[in-house]
C-alpha cells in the first residue's frame, strides 16, 4: 500500500513508503466507510472518516469573565486546510494517510473544542463564533501551526498539536495577550484509529489550556 507525500506548500505526490493504516472504529466518535473516493486511475477505494473524541473538564480555579468573546475562523495554511490526516514519518517529510480523512478540517476541530470548553465551563458571560454576529468585547484569534502525527524516531507516532493564540480587544484591536500552546500525545499504536484517539486527547489538552488562559488574560471592561 502506498501513502501520499506532501510538501510544506500543500503539494502532494505518491511515494512508496507504506504507513499501513487499517480502517477501524476503535476510539473514534464516528467512523464510516465511503465508496465514492475516486483515485487517479479511475479505481475506487473505501475511505475511513475519523472524528476525535474531545472531553475537557473545566478547572474550578478558572476566573469568571463578565465579558463576551467571539472566536473567528482559525487560520491554518498548507496541508492543514484539508481533511487529509497529516503524518511525519521522518523529520522534514510530511505525508498523509491513504484512505483516511478527518470528519472536519483541523482548524474547525480546534475552534469547536475551544468553543465548547468555554461554553460548558459556565465561566464566561457569552462566547460564540465571530460570524454569528455576537457583540464581542474580545476576539480569540487562533493560528493552527501543526496538527500531525509525528513519529520522531519512535515505532508509533505522537499526535502533535501546536497553536498560537491572541486575545484581542474588539474596539481598538489592542492585543491583550498572546501565547503558543503545544501538546504531543503518543498513540498506543500505528493504526489510524489509535492516532485519532491520541489527537482527541491532545486537542482536549490544548483546548483546556487555551480556555483557561483566555479567562485569566481578559480584563474587566
C-alpha positions as CSV (number, residue, x, y, z in Angstrom):
1,X,0.0,0.0,0.0
2,X,1.3,3.5,-0.8
3,X,1.0,6.7,1.1
4,X,0.8,10.1,-0.4
5,X,3.5,12.6,0.4
6,X,3.2,16.4,0.7
7,X,5.4,19.4,1.0
8,X,5.1,22.4,3.2
9,X,3.2,24.3,0.4
10,X,0.4,21.7,0.3
11,X,1.6,19.8,-2.9
12,X,1.2,16.1,-2.8
13,X,2.8,13.2,-4.7
14,X,2.9,9.4,-4.3
15,X,5.7,7.7,-2.6
16,X,6.4,4.0,-2.0
17,X,6.7,4.1,1.8
18,X,3.7,2.3,3.3
19,X,2.3,3.6,6.6
20,X,-0.1,0.6,6.7
21,X,-3.2,2.4,8.2
22,X,-6.1,0.0,8.7
23,X,-9.6,1.4,8.9
24,X,-11.2,0.7,12.3
25,X,-13.9,2.1,14.5
26,X,-11.9,2.0,17.8
27,X,-11.5,5.2,19.8
28,X,-13.3,7.5,17.4
29,X,-16.7,9.2,17.7
30,X,-17.6,8.4,14.1
31,X,-16.1,6.2,11.5
32,X,-17.8,5.1,8.4
33,X,-16.8,3.7,5.0
34,X,-17.4,5.7,1.9
35,X,-17.2,4.1,-1.5
36,X,-17.0,7.1,-3.7
37,X,-13.4,8.2,-3.4
38,X,-12.0,8.0,-7.0
39,X,-8.3,7.7,-7.4
40,X,-6.2,8.9,-10.4
41,X,-6.6,5.6,-12.3
42,X,-10.3,5.6,-12.0
43,X,-10.4,3.0,-9.2
44,X,-12.5,3.4,-6.1
45,X,-11.2,2.7,-2.6
46,X,-13.0,2.9,0.7
47,X,-12.2,5.9,2.9
48,X,-12.5,5.9,6.7
49,X,-13.7,9.1,8.4
50,X,-12.3,9.9,11.8
51,X,-13.7,12.4,14.4
52,X,-11.5,12.6,17.6
53,X,-13.4,12.5,20.8
54,X,-12.6,15.6,22.8
55,X,-13.5,15.8,26.5
56,X,-12.4,18.8,28.7
57,X,-13.3,19.3,32.3
58,X,-13.3,23.0,33.4
59,X,-10.9,23.9,36.1
60,X,-12.8,25.3,39.2
61,X,-9.9,27.7,39.6
62,X,-10.6,29.5,36.3
63,X,-11.8,33.0,36.9
64,X,-15.3,34.1,35.9
65,X,-15.4,36.6,33.0
66,X,-18.2,39.1,32.7
67,X,-17.4,39.9,29.1
68,X,-18.3,38.4,25.7
69,X,-15.9,36.6,23.4
70,X,-16.0,36.0,19.7
71,X,-13.9,33.3,18.0
72,X,-13.1,33.9,14.3
73,X,-12.3,31.1,11.9
74,X,-8.9,29.6,12.8
75,X,-6.0,30.4,10.5
76,X,-4.4,27.3,9.1
77,X,-2.1,27.0,6.0
78,X,-0.8,24.4,3.6
79,X,-2.0,20.8,4.2
80,X,-3.9,21.9,7.4
81,X,-6.6,23.4,5.1
82,X,-7.6,19.9,4.1
83,X,-9.3,17.0,5.8
84,X,-6.4,14.7,5.0
85,X,-4.6,13.3,8.1
86,X,-1.0,14.5,8.1
87,X,1.8,12.3,9.3
88,X,5.6,13.0,9.6
89,X,7.4,9.6,9.3
90,X,10.8,11.2,9.4
91,X,12.0,14.8,10.0
92,X,11.5,17.1,7.0
93,X,9.0,14.8,5.3
94,X,5.2,15.3,5.5
95,X,2.8,12.7,4.2
96,X,-0.9,11.9,4.5
97,X,-2.5,8.6,5.5
98,X,-4.0,6.9,2.5
99,X,-7.7,6.0,2.7
100,X,-8.4,8.2,5.8
101,X,-9.9,11.6,6.3
102,X,-10.9,13.8,9.2
103,X,-14.7,14.4,9.6
104,X,-13.9,18.1,9.6
105,X,-10.8,20.2,8.9
106,X,-8.3,20.5,11.8
107,X,-8.9,24.3,12.1
108,X,-12.6,23.7,12.7
109,X,-11.9,20.9,15.1
110,X,-9.8,23.3,17.1
111,X,-12.4,26.1,17.2
112,X,-15.2,23.7,18.1
113,X,-13.1,22.3,21.0
114,X,-12.2,25.7,22.5
115,X,-15.8,27.0,22.0
116,X,-17.4,24.0,23.7
117,X,-14.9,24.1,26.5
118,X,-15.7,27.7,27.3
119,X,-19.4,27.2,26.8
120,X,-19.5,24.2,29.2
121,X,-17.3,25.9,31.8
122,X,-20.0,28.4,32.8
123,X,-17.2,30.8,33.4
124,X,-17.9,33.4,30.7
125,X,-20.8,35.7,30.1
126,X,-21.1,34.7,26.4
127,X,-19.0,33.0,23.7
128,X,-19.8,32.3,20.1
129,X,-18.3,32.0,16.6
130,X,-17.5,35.5,15.4
131,X,-19.6,35.2,12.3
132,X,-22.7,34.6,14.5
133,X,-22.9,38.4,15.0
134,X,-22.0,38.3,18.7
135,X,-21.3,41.8,20.1
136,X,-17.9,40.6,21.5
137,X,-15.7,42.5,23.8
138,X,-12.7,40.4,22.8
139,X,-11.7,38.2,19.9
140,X,-9.8,35.0,20.3
141,X,-7.6,34.7,17.2
142,X,-6.1,31.2,16.7
143,X,-3.3,30.2,14.3
144,X,-3.0,26.4,13.9
145,X,0.6,25.7,13.2
146,X,0.9,21.9,13.5
147,X,-1.7,19.1,13.5
148,X,0.1,16.0,12.5
149,X,1.1,12.5,13.6
150,X,4.9,12.8,14.3
151,X,7.0,9.6,14.5
152,X,10.1,11.4,15.8
153,X,12.1,8.2,15.5
154,X,9.6,6.1,17.6
155,X,7.8,2.9,16.5
156,X,4.4,4.7,16.8
157,X,3.7,8.4,16.2
158,X,2.6,11.1,18.7
159,X,-0.4,13.3,17.9
160,X,1.1,16.8,17.8
161,X,-1.0,20.0,18.1
162,X,0.6,23.4,18.1
163,X,-1.5,26.7,18.3
164,X,-0.6,30.3,18.6
165,X,-3.3,32.3,20.3
166,X,-4.0,36.1,20.6
167,X,-6.7,37.7,22.7
168,X,-7.6,41.0,21.0
169,X,-9.8,43.8,22.3
170,X,-12.6,44.2,19.7
171,X,-12.6,48.0,19.9
172,X,-9.2,49.4,19.0
173,X,-7.7,46.0,18.1
174,X,-5.3,46.0,21.1
175,X,-3.6,42.7,21.7
176,X,-4.2,41.9,25.3
177,X,-2.2,38.7,25.5
178,X,-0.6,36.1,23.2
179,X,0.9,32.7,23.7
180,X,1.9,29.5,21.9
181,X,0.4,26.2,23.1
182,X,1.8,22.8,22.2
183,X,0.8,19.2,23.2
184,X,2.2,15.9,22.0
185,X,0.4,12.7,23.0
186,X,1.9,9.3,22.0
187,X,-0.5,7.0,20.2
188,X,-1.0,3.5,21.5
189,X,-0.1,2.0,18.1
190,X,0.4,2.9,14.4
191,X,-3.2,2.3,13.3
192,X,-5.0,5.4,12.2
193,X,-7.8,4.9,14.8
194,X,-5.2,4.8,17.5
195,X,-3.6,8.0,16.1
196,X,-7.1,9.6,16.0
197,X,-7.6,8.7,19.7
198,X,-4.3,10.4,20.6
199,X,-5.5,13.5,18.7
200,X,-8.6,13.6,20.8
201,X,-6.5,13.7,24.0
202,X,-4.0,16.3,22.6
203,X,-6.7,18.5,21.3
204,X,-8.5,18.4,24.6
205,X,-5.4,19.4,26.5
206,X,-4.7,22.3,24.2
207,X,-8.4,23.5,24.2
208,X,-8.4,23.4,28.0
209,X,-5.1,25.3,28.2
210,X,-6.4,28.0,25.8
211,X,-9.7,28.3,27.6
212,X,-8.1,28.8,31.0
213,X,-5.5,31.3,29.6
214,X,-8.2,33.3,27.8
215,X,-10.3,33.7,31.0
216,X,-7.2,34.7,33.0
217,X,-6.0,37.1,30.4
218,X,-9.2,39.1,29.8
219,X,-9.7,42.3,31.6
220,X,-12.9,43.8,33.1
221,X,-14.3,46.4,30.8
